[in-house]
Amino acid sequence: MLSIRDEEVRTLAETVMRKSGAPNLTAAIKLALQREIKRAEEALPLVERVAAIRAAALAKADRPSAPPLSEDERDALWTR
């Protein structure tokens, strides 16, 4: 038997139950947790998300990206 003492958690569980058609609160919570675990497992790591955004932005650029600066070139930018 599931006992929910926190009113906000109960309200959230009831909302999931109504919207998902779950037969009871336990099934609704189980479904919500399963979906959250699946979402977390499928989520791309931040590094991959940033790389995808960078690639998309570079694809839209009207000129090719410049090669990386050398250490001397970076230092020269600071001395101007």
Biopython code that builds the backbone (N, CA, C, O; Angstrom):
import numpy as np
from Bio.PDB.StructureBuilder import StructureBuilder

atoms = [
    (1, "MET", "N", (0.849, -1.195, 0.000)),
    (1, "MET", "CA", (0.000, 0.000, 0.000)),
    (1, "MET", "C", (0.879, 1.237, 0.000)),
    (1, "MET", "O", (1.812, 1.345, 0.796)),
    (2, "LEU", "N", (0.589, 2.145, -0.870)),
    (2, "LEU", "CA", (1.334, 3.380, -1.011)),
    (2, "LEU", "C", (0.750, 4.437, -0.087)),
    (2, "LEU", "O", (-0.463, 4.648, -0.057)),
    (3, "SER", "N", (1.618, 5.096, 0.665)),
    (3, "SER", "CA", (1.172, 6.159, 1.555)),
    (3, "SER", "C", (1.913, 7.438, 1.191)),
    (3, "SER", "O", (3.133, 7.518, 1.335)),
    (4, "ILE", "N", (1.175, 8.433, 0.721)),
    (4, "ILE", "CA", (1.774, 9.710, 0.338)),
    (4, "ILE", "C", (1.334, 10.756, 1.345)),
    (4, "ILE", "O", (0.150, 11.072, 1.457)),
    (5, "ARG", "N", (2.300, 11.286, 2.072)),
    (5, "ARG", "CA", (1.982, 12.276, 3.103)),
    (5, "ARG", "C", (2.132, 13.710, 2.596)),
    (5, "ARG", "O", (1.505, 14.630, 3.120)),
    (6, "ASP", "N", (2.956, 13.889, 1.588)),
    (6, "ASP", "CA", (3.203, 15.222, 1.036)),
    (6, "ASP", "C", (2.068, 15.558, 0.062)),
    (6, "ASP", "O", (1.848, 14.841, -0.914)),
    (7, "GLU", "N", (1.356, 16.647, 0.332)),
    (7, "GLU", "CA", (0.179, 17.011, -0.465)),
    (7, "GLU", "C", (0.544, 17.351, -1.910)),
    (7, "GLU", "O", (-0.200, 17.011, -2.830)),
    (8, "GLU", "N", (1.671, 18.013, -2.117)),
    (8, "GLU", "CA", (2.090, 18.345, -3.473)),
    (8, "GLU", "C", (2.400, 17.084, -4.275)),
    (8, "GLU", "O", (2.043, 16.985, -5.449)),
    (9, "VAL", "N", (3.063, 16.126, -3.640)),
    (9, "VAL", "CA", (3.375, 14.867, -4.316)),
    (9, "VAL", "C", (2.086, 14.130, -4.664)),
    (9, "VAL", "O", (1.966, 13.560, -5.749)),
    (10, "ARG", "N", (1.130, 14.142, -3.751)),
    (10, "ARG", "CA", (-0.159, 13.486, -4.010)),
    (10, "ARG", "C", (-0.856, 14.154, -5.202)),
    (10, "ARG", "O", (-1.390, 13.470, -6.075)),
    (11, "THR", "N", (-0.850, 15.479, -5.232)),
    (11, "THR", "CA", (-1.479, 16.204, -6.339)),
    (11, "THR", "C", (-0.798, 15.874, -7.665)),
    (11, "THR", "O", (-1.472, 15.659, -8.673)),
    (12, "LEU", "N", (0.537, 15.834, -7.668)),
    (12, "LEU", "CA", (1.270, 15.479, -8.886)),
    (12, "LEU", "C", (0.937, 14.056, -9.332)),
    (12, "LEU", "O", (0.716, 13.807, -10.517)),
    (13, "ALA", "N", (0.902, 13.141, -8.396)),
    (13, "ALA", "CA", (0.584, 11.749, -8.717)),
    (13, "ALA", "C", (-0.841, 11.627, -9.258)),
    (13, "ALA", "O", (-1.084, 10.868, -10.197)),
    (14, "GLU", "N", (-1.769, 12.358, -8.679)),
    (14, "GLU", "CA", (-3.155, 12.321, -9.162)),
    (14, "GLU", "C", (-3.244, 12.896, -10.577)),
    (14, "GLU", "O", (-4.003, 12.394, -11.406)),
    (15, "THR", "N", (-2.477, 13.939, -10.850)),
    (15, "THR", "CA", (-2.459, 14.524, -12.192)),
    (15, "THR", "C", (-1.917, 13.521, -13.201)),
    (15, "THR", "O", (-2.487, 13.358, -14.280)),
    (16, "VAL", "N", (-0.825, 12.850, -12.861)),
    (16, "VAL", "CA", (-0.269, 11.815, -13.745)),
    (16, "VAL", "C", (-1.290, 10.710, -13.946)),
    (16, "VAL", "O", (-1.455, 10.209, -15.058)),
    (17, "MET", "N", (-1.969, 10.330, -12.887)),
    (17, "MET", "CA", (-2.967, 9.262, -12.958)),
    (17, "MET", "C", (-4.082, 9.638, -13.938)),
    (17, "MET", "O", (-4.465, 8.839, -14.792)),
    (18, "ARG", "N", (-4.591, 10.856, -13.804)),
    (18, "ARG", "CA", (-5.669, 11.304, -14.685)),
    (18, "ARG", "C", (-5.215, 11.393, -16.136)),
    (18, "ARG", "O", (-5.885, 10.894, -17.040)),
    (19, "LYS", "N", (-4.068, 12.033, -16.349)),
    (19, "LYS", "CA", (-3.603, 12.284, -17.721)),
    (19, "LYS", "C", (-3.116, 11.020, -18.428)),
    (19, "LYS", "O", (-3.204, 10.928, -19.652)),
    (20, "SER", "N", (-2.608, 10.056, -17.681)),
    (20, "SER", "CA", (-2.086, 8.837, -18.300)),
    (20, "SER", "C", (-3.110, 7.710, -18.339)),
    (20, "SER", "O", (-2.925, 6.718, -19.044)),
    (21, "GLY", "N", (-4.185, 7.865, -17.582)),
    (21, "GLY", "CA", (-5.186, 6.802, -17.520)),
    (21, "GLY", "C", (-4.783, 5.655, -16.607)),
    (21, "GLY", "O", (-5.351, 4.565, -16.683)),
    (22, "ALA", "N", (-3.801, 5.901, -15.742)),
    (22, "ALA", "CA", (-3.372, 4.864, -14.800)),
    (22, "ALA", "C", (-4.530, 4.532, -13.863)),
    (22, "ALA", "O", (-5.306, 5.414, -13.497)),
    (23, "PRO", "N", (-4.647, 3.258, -13.473)),
    (23, "PRO", "CA", (-5.783, 2.852, -12.640)),
    (23, "PRO", "C", (-5.704, 3.322, -11.188)),
    (23, "PRO", "O", (-6.727, 3.408, -10.508)),
    (24, "ASN", "N", (-4.487, 3.628, -10.708)),
    (24, "ASN", "CA", (-4.345, 4.067, -9.313)),
    (24, "ASN", "C", (-3.056, 4.868, -9.161)),
    (24, "ASN", "O", (-2.272, 4.990, -10.102)),
    (25, "LEU", "N", (-2.849, 5.412, -7.960)),
    (25, "LEU", "CA", (-1.678, 6.250, -7.727)),
    (25, "LEU", "C", (-0.377, 5.466, -7.855)),
    (25, "LEU", "O", (0.606, 5.982, -8.387)),
    (26, "THR", "N", (-0.363, 4.234, -7.376)),
    (26, "THR", "CA", (0.850, 3.427, -7.474)),
    (26, "THR", "C", (1.253, 3.234, -8.928)),
    (26, "THR", "O", (2.428, 3.376, -9.267)),
    (27, "ALA", "N", (0.305, 2.914, -9.781)),
    (27, "ALA", "CA", (0.590, 2.730, -11.203)),
    (27, "ALA", "C", (1.041, 4.041, -11.837)),
    (27, "ALA", "O", (1.928, 4.042, -12.691)),
    (28, "ALA", "N", (0.441, 5.154, -11.430)),
    (28, "ALA", "CA", (0.816, 6.457, -11.971)),
    (28, "ALA", "C", (2.251, 6.817, -11.588)),
    (28, "ALA", "O", (3.019, 7.299, -12.421)),
    (29, "ILE", "N", (2.605, 6.584, -10.341)),
    (29, "ILE", "CA", (3.962, 6.877, -9.887)),
    (29, "ILE", "C", (4.961, 5.956, -10.568)),
    (29, "ILE", "O", (6.036, 6.398, -10.973)),
    (30, "LYS", "N", (4.622, 4.693, -10.696)),
    (30, "LYS", "CA", (5.493, 3.735, -11.378)),
    (30, "LYS", "C", (5.735, 4.186, -12.822)),
    (30, "LYS", "O", (6.872, 4.176, -13.295)),
    (31, "LEU", "N", (4.676, 4.576, -13.513)),
    (31, "LEU", "CA", (4.778, 5.034, -14.900)),
    (31, "LEU", "C", (5.650, 6.288, -14.994)),
    (31, "LEU", "O", (6.516, 6.383, -15.864)),
    (32, "ALA", "N", (5.419, 7.242, -14.101)),
    (32, "ALA", "CA", (6.190, 8.487, -14.118)),
    (32, "ALA", "C", (7.675, 8.212, -13.870)),
    (32, "ALA", "O", (8.535, 8.806, -14.520)),
    (33, "LEU", "N", (7.967, 7.328, -12.947)),
    (33, "LEU", "CA", (9.369, 7.006, -12.662)),
    (33, "LEU", "C", (10.018, 6.277, -13.836)),
    (33, "LEU", "O", (11.169, 6.552, -14.175)),
    (34, "GLN", "N", (9.294, 5.357, -14.454)),
    (34, "GLN", "CA", (9.829, 4.648, -15.620)),
    (34, "GLN", "C", (10.126, 5.624, -16.752)),
    (34, "GLN", "O", (11.168, 5.530, -17.401)),
    (35, "ARG", "N", (9.215, 6.556, -16.988)),
    (35, "ARG", "CA", (9.419, 7.545, -18.051)),
    (35, "ARG", "C", (10.597, 8.451, -17.743)),
    (35, "ARG", "O", (11.364, 8.792, -18.643)),
    (36, "GLU", "N", (10.752, 8.841, -16.502)),
    (36, "GLU", "CA", (11.858, 9.719, -16.121)),
    (36, "GLU", "C", (13.198, 8.996, -16.260)),
    (36, "GLU", "O", (14.178, 9.592, -16.706)),
    (37, "ILE", "N", (13.246, 7.739, -15.888)),
    (37, "ILE", "CA", (14.475, 6.957, -16.045)),
    (37, "ILE", "C", (14.827, 6.828, -17.524)),
    (37, "ILE", "O", (15.989, 6.985, -17.901)),
    (38, "LYS", "N", (13.829, 6.544, -18.362)),
    (38, "LYS", "CA", (14.071, 6.424, -19.800)),
    (38, "LYS", "C", (14.560, 7.752, -20.371)),
    (38, "LYS", "O", (15.490, 7.771, -21.177)),
    (39, "ARG", "N", (13.945, 8.859, -19.964)),
    (39, "ARG", "CA", (14.340, 10.185, -20.442)),
    (39, "ARG", "C", (15.779, 10.485, -20.049)),
    (39, "ARG", "O", (16.549, 11.004, -20.856)),
    (40, "ALA", "N", (16.143, 10.163, -18.822)),
    (40, "ALA", "CA", (17.497, 10.426, -18.347)),
    (40, "ALA", "C", (18.516, 9.572, -19.098)),
    (40, "ALA", "O", (19.616, 10.033, -19.400)),
    (41, "GLU", "N", (18.150, 8.338, -19.395)),
    (41, "GLU", "CA", (19.060, 7.454, -20.115)),
    (41, "GLU", "C", (19.248, 7.887, -21.564)),
    (41, "GLU", "O", (20.323, 7.694, -22.134)),
    (42, "GLU", "N", (18.221, 8.467, -22.160)),
    (42, "GLU", "CA", (18.283, 8.884, -23.559)),
    (42, "GLU", "C", (18.851, 10.282, -23.751)),
    (42, "GLU", "O", (19.157, 10.676, -24.877)),
    (43, "ALA", "N", (18.995, 11.031, -22.676)),
    (43, "ALA", "CA", (19.466, 12.411, -22.766)),
    (43, "ALA", "C", (20.920, 12.435, -23.234)),
    (43, "ALA", "O", (21.749, 11.641, -22.790)),
    (44, "LEU", "N", (21.203, 13.362, -24.138)),
    (44, "LEU", "CA", (22.577, 13.532, -24.612)),
    (44, "LEU", "C", (23.389, 14.274, -23.559)),
    (44, "LEU", "O", (22.891, 15.207, -22.929)),
    (45, "PRO", "N", (24.632, 13.863, -23.370)),
    (45, "PRO", "CA", (25.496, 14.622, -22.454)),
    (45, "PRO", "C", (25.685, 16.048, -22.973)),
    (45, "PRO", "O", (25.564, 16.299, -24.172)),
    (46, "LEU", "N", (25.978, 16.963, -22.077)),
    (46, "LEU", "CA", (26.127, 18.376, -22.430)),
    (46, "LEU", "C", (27.151, 18.575, -23.541)),
    (46, "LEU", "O", (26.925, 19.371, -24.453)),
    (47, "VAL", "N", (28.256, 17.874, -23.477)),
    (47, "VAL", "CA", (29.301, 18.029, -24.495)),
    (47, "VAL", "C", (28.745, 17.710, -25.877)),
    (47, "VAL", "O", (29.042, 18.413, -26.842)),
    (48, "GLU", "N", (27.943, 16.658, -25.977)),
    (48, "GLU", "CA", (27.370, 16.282, -27.267)),
    (48, "GLU", "C", (26.314, 17.285, -27.731)),
    (48, "GLU", "O", (26.218, 17.573, -28.923)),
    (49, "ARG", "N", (25.521, 17.818, -26.799)),
    (49, "ARG", "CA", (24.514, 18.818, -27.171)),
    (49, "ARG", "C", (25.182, 20.080, -27.689)),
    (49, "ARG", "O", (24.751, 20.645, -28.695)),
    (50, "VAL", "N", (26.243, 20.530, -27.003)),
    (50, "VAL", "CA", (26.957, 21.735, -27.433)),
    (50, "VAL", "C", (27.605, 21.500, -28.794)),
    (50, "VAL", "O", (27.580, 22.383, -29.650)),
    (51, "ALA", "N", (28.183, 20.323, -29.000)),
    (51, "ALA", "CA", (28.815, 20.014, -30.281)),
    (51, "ALA", "C", (27.790, 20.057, -31.414)),
    (51, "ALA", "O", (28.088, 20.545, -32.504)),
    (52, "ALA", "N", (26.599, 19.553, -31.159)),
    (52, "ALA", "CA", (25.551, 19.575, -32.182)),
    (52, "ALA", "C", (25.113, 21.004, -32.489)),
    (52, "ALA", "O", (24.906, 21.353, -33.651)),
    (53, "ILE", "N", (24.971, 21.829, -31.460)),
    (53, "ILE", "CA", (24.593, 23.230, -31.665)),
    (53, "ILE", "C", (25.695, 23.958, -32.438)),
    (53, "ILE", "O", (25.410, 24.741, -33.344)),
    (54, "ARG", "N", (26.956, 23.696, -32.075)),
    (54, "ARG", "CA", (28.089, 24.318, -32.762)),
    (54, "ARG", "C", (28.104, 23.909, -34.235)),
    (54, "ARG", "O", (28.299, 24.750, -35.113)),
    (55, "ALA", "N", (27.901, 22.630, -34.501)),
    (55, "ALA", "CA", (27.920, 22.144, -35.883)),
    (55, "ALA", "C", (26.804, 22.796, -36.694)),
    (55, "ALA", "O", (27.008, 23.173, -37.848)),
    (56, "ALA", "N", (25.630, 22.929, -36.093)),
    (56, "ALA", "CA", (24.508, 23.555, -36.795)),
    (56, "ALA", "C", (24.803, 25.023, -37.077)),
    (56, "ALA", "O", (24.492, 25.525, -38.157)),
    (57, "ALA", "N", (25.401, 25.708, -36.111)),
    (57, "ALA", "CA", (25.724, 27.122, -36.302)),
    (57, "ALA", "C", (26.794, 27.282, -37.385)),
    (57, "ALA", "O", (26.701, 28.177, -38.225)),
    (58, "LEU", "N", (27.795, 26.425, -37.362)),
    (58, "LEU", "CA", (28.845, 26.509, -38.378)),
    (58, "LEU", "C", (28.299, 26.203, -39.773)),
    (58, "LEU", "O", (28.758, 26.773, -40.763)),
    (59, "ALA", "N", (27.325, 25.308, -39.843)),
    (59, "ALA", "CA", (26.728, 24.979, -41.139)),
    (59, "ALA", "C", (25.986, 26.181, -41.718)),
    (59, "ALA", "O", (25.866, 26.311, -42.936)),
    (60, "LYS", "N", (25.491, 27.055, -40.852)),
    (60, "LYS", "CA", (24.769, 28.246, -41.301)),
    (60, "LYS", "C", (25.716, 29.421, -41.589)),
    (60, "LYS", "O", (25.308, 30.407, -42.202)),
    (61, "ALA", "N", (26.952, 29.319, -41.156)),
    (61, "ALA", "CA", (27.901, 30.422, -41.333)),
    (61, "ALA", "C", (28.162, 30.651, -42.821)),
    (61, "ALA", "O", (28.157, 29.711, -43.615)),
    (62, "ASP", "N", (28.390, 31.912, -43.186)),
    (62, "ASP", "CA", (28.606, 32.231, -44.596)),
    (62, "ASP", "C", (30.079, 32.143, -45.007)),
    (62, "ASP", "O", (30.423, 32.447, -46.149)),
    (63, "ARG", "N", (30.932, 31.736, -44.096)),
    (63, "ARG", "CA", (32.335, 31.510, -44.445)),
    (63, "ARG", "C", (32.864, 30.364, -43.586)),
    (63, "ARG", "O", (32.335, 30.108, -42.504)),
    (64, "PRO", "N", (33.883, 29.685, -44.046)),
    (64, "PRO", "CA", (34.417, 28.564, -43.271)),
    (64, "PRO", "C", (35.048, 29.044, -41.972)),
    (64, "PRO", "O", (35.521, 30.177, -41.881)),
    (65, "SER", "N", (35.050, 28.189, -40.988)),
    (65, "SER", "CA", (35.635, 28.570, -39.716)),
    (65, "SER", "C", (37.151, 28.658, -39.844)),
    (65, "SER", "O", (37.767, 27.923, -40.615)),
    (66, "ALA", "N", (37.731, 29.556, -39.087)),
    (66, "ALA", "CA", (39.180, 29.759, -39.114)),
    (66, "ALA", "C", (39.857, 28.649, -38.329)),
    (66, "ALA", "O", (39.260, 28.070, -37.422)),
    (67, "PRO", "N", (41.091, 28.355, -38.673)),
    (67, "PRO", "CA", (41.821, 27.360, -37.893)),
    (67, "PRO", "C", (42.064, 27.890, -36.484)),
    (67, "PRO", "O", (42.029, 29.101, -36.268)),
    (68, "PRO", "N", (42.303, 27.018, -35.542)),
    (68, "PRO", "CA", (42.552, 27.482, -34.168)),
    (68, "PRO", "C", (43.782, 28.382, -34.108)),
    (68, "PRO", "O", (44.729, 28.221, -34.877)),
    (69, "LEU", "N", (43.744, 29.334, -33.177)),
    (69, "LEU", "CA", (44.880, 30.243, -33.006)),
    (69, "LEU", "C", (46.039, 29.518, -32.330)),
    (69, "LEU", "O", (45.842, 28.636, -31.493)),
    (70, "SER", "N", (47.229, 29.905, -32.709)),
    (70, "SER", "CA", (48.402, 29.373, -32.020)),
    (70, "SER", "C", (48.553, 30.126, -30.704)),
    (70, "SER", "O", (47.897, 31.143, -30.482)),
    (71, "GLU", "N", (49.410, 29.625, -29.850)),
    (71, "GLU", "CA", (49.623, 30.292, -28.568)),
    (71, "GLU", "C", (50.190, 31.696, -28.784)),
    (71, "GLU", "O", (49.805, 32.632, -28.082)),
    (72, "ASP", "N", (51.099, 31.851, -29.747)),
    (72, "ASP", "CA", (51.672, 33.171, -30.044)),
    (72, "ASP", "C", (50.604, 34.138, -30.549)),
    (72, "ASP", "O", (50.608, 35.313, -30.183)),
    (73, "GLU", "N", (49.692, 33.650, -31.389)),
    (73, "GLU", "CA", (48.630, 34.502, -31.899)),
    (73, "GLU", "C", (47.690, 34.942, -30.776)),
    (73, "GLU", "O", (47.255, 36.092, -30.734)),
    (74, "ARG", "N", (47.382, 34.014, -29.870)),
    (74, "ARG", "CA", (46.533, 34.372, -28.719)),
    (74, "ARG", "C", (47.222, 35.430, -27.857)),
    (74, "ARG", "O", (46.597, 36.400, -27.429)),
    (75, "ASP", "N", (48.518, 35.229, -27.610)),
    (75, "ASP", "CA", (49.259, 36.192, -26.788)),
    (75, "ASP", "C", (49.289, 37.561, -27.450)),
    (75, "ASP", "O", (49.207, 38.585, -26.770)),
    (76, "ALA", "N", (49.407, 37.583, -28.776)),
    (76, "ALA", "CA", (49.456, 38.858, -29.483)),
    (76, "ALA", "C", (48.147, 39.623, -29.347)),
    (76, "ALA", "O", (48.157, 40.854, -29.344)),
    (77, "LEU", "N", (47.041, 38.935, -29.236)),
    (77, "LEU", "CA", (45.753, 39.610, -29.076)),
    (77, "LEU", "C", (45.689, 40.371, -27.751)),
    (77, "LEU", "O", (44.995, 41.384, -27.661)),
    (78, "TRP", "N", (46.384, 39.910, -26.745)),
    (78, "TRP", "CA", (46.353, 40.535, -25.427)),
    (78, "TRP", "C", (47.284, 41.732, -25.331)),
    (78, "TRP", "O", (47.164, 42.534, -24.404)),
    (79, "THR", "N", (48.196, 41.864, -26.262)),
    (79, "THR", "CA", (49.184, 42.952, -26.146)),
    (79, "THR", "C", (48.822, 44.156, -26.989)),
    (79, "THR", "O", (49.579, 45.127, -27.015)),
    (80, "ARG", "N", (47.724, 44.130, -27.661)),
    (80, "ARG", "CA", (47.330, 45.259, -28.521)),
    (80, "ARG", "C", (46.754, 46.379, -27.720)),
    (80, "ARG", "O", (46.371, 47.406, -28.281)),
]
sb = StructureBuilder()
sb.init_structure("model")
sb.init_model(0)
sb.init_chain("A")
sb.init_seg("    ")
for serial, (resi, resn, name, xyz) in enumerate(atoms, 1):
    if name == "N":
        sb.init_residue(resn, " ", resi, " ")
    sb.init_atom(name, np.array(xyz, "f"), 0.0, 1.0, " ", f" {name:<3s}", serial, name[0])
structure = sb.get_structure()
